[in-house]
Amino acid sequence: MSDFLRALPVILRNEGGLVDDPADRGGRTNKGITQRTYDAWLTSHGLPSVRVDEITDEQAGAIYLGAYWTPASCDQMPWPLSLIHFDAAVNVGPHEAAKLLQRALGVAVDGDIGPLTLSRCRAAGPRDCYKYLLERAFQYRRIASAYPTQQKFLAGGWLLRLERLYAEVT
């Protein structure tokens, strides 16, 4: 089984089902996919727009592979770092996830996964994974502090997500 297929159920579990919380800056989502992202994927496949409520696991998987796993270079990272980075890319976007990863690995932070970052990824061990999870926790706390409407997502959402990922490293 590929690491992507191994990671996808974890992502789907973390993202959950249909969510339409007015405080969620991502808007209405299903399986973690926004309506805008789903519309773009449907259009690129010559399909008519439908509500994100109707997205299938297969469609979500195709979107996750093409828009997050591959652009974030997860296929070039060892497990479980690839899982943690994939989850970060889904949650904050590939560019911001790259910055968090680079901070955790102690390389120059530019948001681009280049040869130096990939070299450091290949040498990464559990300690690096824990540092990455901590960088993400710090980022979530900064977001909750800067945007009070987002505080409700901290404990039961973002930090719970990190706890689940921590279990994959140990």
C-alpha positions in Angstrom: 0.0 0.0 0.0 1.4 3.4 -0.9 1.9 6.0 1.8 -0.8 8.2 0.2 -3.4 5.4 0.5 -2.2 4.8 4.1 -2.5 8.5 5.0 -5.8 9.2 3.3 -8.1 7.5 5.9 -6.3 9.5 8.6 -7.0 12.7 6.8 -10.6 11.9 6.1 -11.1 11.0 9.8 -9.4 14.3 10.9 -11.5 16.3 8.4 -14.8 14.6 9.2 -18.0 14.9 7.2 -20.2 17.8 6.2 -19.4 21.0 8.1 -21.1 24.4 7.7 -19.9 26.5 10.6 -20.2 30.2 10.0 -17.0 30.8 12.0 -15.0 28.4 9.8 -13.0 30.6 7.5 -12.9 27.7 5.0 -16.7 27.8 4.5 -18.9 24.8 3.9 -16.8 21.6 3.6 -17.4 17.9 3.2 -14.6 15.5 3.9 -12.4 18.6 4.3 -13.0 19.8 0.7 -14.5 23.3 0.3 -17.1 24.0 -2.3 -14.7 26.2 -4.2 -12.1 23.5 -4.4 -14.7 20.9 -5.4 -16.1 23.2 -8.1 -12.6 23.7 -9.6 -12.0 20.0 -9.6 -15.3 19.2 -11.2 -14.7 21.9 -13.9 -11.3 20.5 -14.6 -12.9 17.1 -15.3 -15.6 18.5 -17.5 -18.3 17.8 -14.9 -21.2 20.1 -13.8 -21.1 21.8 -10.4 -22.9 20.1 -7.6 -23.0 20.8 -3.9 -20.0 19.6 -1.9 -22.4 17.6 0.2 -22.4 15.0 -2.7 -18.6 14.5 -2.9 -17.5 10.9 -2.8 -14.5 9.4 -1.0 -12.9 8.7 -4.4 -13.3 12.3 -5.5 -12.0 13.6 -2.2 -9.0 11.3 -2.6 -8.3 12.5 -6.1 -8.4 16.1 -4.9 -6.2 15.4 -1.9 -3.6 13.6 -4.1 -3.6 16.3 -6.8 -3.9 19.4 -4.7 -2.1 18.5 -1.5 -0.1 15.3 -1.4 1.8 15.8 -4.7 2.3 19.6 -4.5 3.6 19.3 -0.9 6.1 16.6 -2.0 4.8 14.1 0.5 5.7 11.3 -1.8 9.4 12.2 -1.3 9.2 12.0 2.5 9.4 9.0 4.9 6.5 7.8 6.9 5.2 9.3 9.3 6.7 12.7 8.3 4.8 12.4 5.0 1.5 11.9 6.9 2.1 14.9 9.2 3.1 17.1 6.3 0.1 16.0 4.2 -2.2 16.8 7.1 -0.6 20.2 7.5 -0.9 20.9 3.8 -4.6 20.0 3.9 -5.2 22.2 7.0 -3.1 25.3 6.1 -2.2 24.9 2.5 1.0 23.4 1.0 3.0 26.7 1.1 2.3 27.4 4.8 2.8 23.7 5.6 6.3 23.9 4.0 7.2 26.8 6.2 6.2 24.9 9.3 8.1 21.9 8.2 11.2 24.0 7.5 11.1 25.6 10.9 10.8 22.1 12.5 13.8 20.8 10.5 15.9 23.8 11.1 16.4 24.8 7.5 15.9 28.1 5.8 12.2 29.0 5.7 11.0 30.0 2.3 7.9 27.9 1.8 9.4 25.9 -1.1 10.3 22.2 -0.7 13.6 22.1 -2.5 16.6 19.8 -2.4 17.9 20.9 1.0 14.5 20.5 2.7 14.0 17.1 1.0 17.5 16.0 2.1 16.7 16.9 5.7 13.3 15.1 5.4 14.9 11.9 4.3 17.1 12.0 7.5 14.1 12.9 9.7 13.2 10.7 12.7 10.6 10.7 15.4 12.1 13.8 17.1 11.7 15.8 13.9 8.1 14.7 13.7 7.4 15.8 17.2 9.0 19.2 16.5 6.8 19.6 13.4 3.7 18.8 15.5 4.9 21.4 18.0 5.4 24.0 15.3 1.8 23.3 14.2 0.5 23.7 17.7 2.3 27.0 18.1 0.7 28.2 14.7 -2.8 27.2 15.8 -2.3 29.1 19.1 -1.2 32.2 17.1 -4.3 31.9 14.9 -6.6 31.5 17.9 -5.0 34.5 19.6 -5.1 36.8 16.5 -8.6 35.8 15.5 -10.9 35.2 18.5 -13.6 33.6 16.4 -11.2 30.8 15.6 -10.5 29.9 19.3 -13.4 27.4 19.3 -11.4 25.3 16.8 -8.3 25.0 19.0 -9.0 22.4 21.6 -11.6 20.1 20.1 -10.3 20.5 16.5 -6.8 21.5 15.7 -5.1 20.1 18.8 -7.1 16.9 18.7 -5.9 16.5 15.2 -2.3 16.8 16.4 -2.9 14.3 19.2 -4.1 11.8 16.5 -1.0 12.4 14.5 1.2 12.0 17.5 -0.3 8.5 18.0 0.9 7.7 14.5 4.5 8.6 15.4 4.8 6.7 18.7 
